[in-house]
Amino acid sequence: MSLVKPKKVLGQHFLTDQNIARKIVDSLGSEVPDILEIGPGMGVLTQYLLQRSELNVHVIEIDRESVEYLQQHFPTLQHIWSEDFLKADIAARFSGKFNVIGNFPYNISSQIFFRVLALRNRIPETVGMVQKEVAERIAASHGSKVYGILSVLLQAFFDIEYLFTVSEGVFNPPPKVKSAVIRLKRNNVEALPCDEDFFVQVVKAAFNQRRKMLRNSLKDFCDSLPAEFAEKRPEQLSVGDFISLTCQIENLKKNKA
Ligand code: SAH
């Protein structure tokens, strides 16, 4: 384990607790054989993924030294992509559906979730370790102070479970923050009843001024917001409310035109 020096800039915090590594891998269902691990580092999760013979394991790792380490230590690991996850055309690499797992590099965890969201019809399940606050935010319900853009957009298409908290001490080097493991499972919503790009714009505009009432933060979209929403703040709206609000604004616009 001491062969590779952690590189701070890559968000390298290697998990050293085997029980937690196993628990993370055990949290993943097995309905889909193809699995992509993001940022395997020295393979603490990979080793348990490889033990599951029903899985077809692929890993993507940006750090060359880690890639060399994986090549040397895991001869049965056939699909190692020495690349930046954010730049790779992941969907083109798999013929069908695939799941995602990883102790994610925390500096890019939101970007990872936005990519999972974009590829939601290809990715039935994601199990990820992230900064605890990020996990809380993604899993938060309306009414919570940490409910925000990522919560609404992800919950519109995924069932989200906060699985367990992980303390700083089980990493080398220890991060400054606690971590948590969450699971996202694609729900059965195929399409929203409103335009999806417009839904994203409404959610973003509402939370970008989260202290303001919606009639102010959304005034560029609609000058007279439906009364049930006008004096609310974004954290008071459930995911269903946001969808309904977007549909209503769309209808108001259509009627005006
Ligand atoms: N899974 C390992 C390492 C976690 S640290 C463990 O649990 O011990 C995060 C890992 O993500 C590091 O190995 C880092 O090199 C890698 N990484 C960081 N940015 C990345 C990116 N953009 N694409 C792919 N891998 C990345």
Boltz pocket constraint, residues with backbone or C-beta under 6 A from the ligand:
constraints:
  - pocket:
      binder: B
      contacts: [[A, 10], [A, 11], [A, 12], [A, 13], [A, 14], [A, 15], [A, 16], [A, 38], [A, 39], [A, 40], [A, 41], [A, 42], [A, 43], [A, 44], [A, 45], [A, 60], [A, 61], [A, 62], [A, 63], [A, 66], [A, 83], [A, 84], [A, 85], [A, 86], [A, 102], [A, 103], [A, 104], [A, 105], [A, 106], [A, 108]]
      max_distance: 6.0
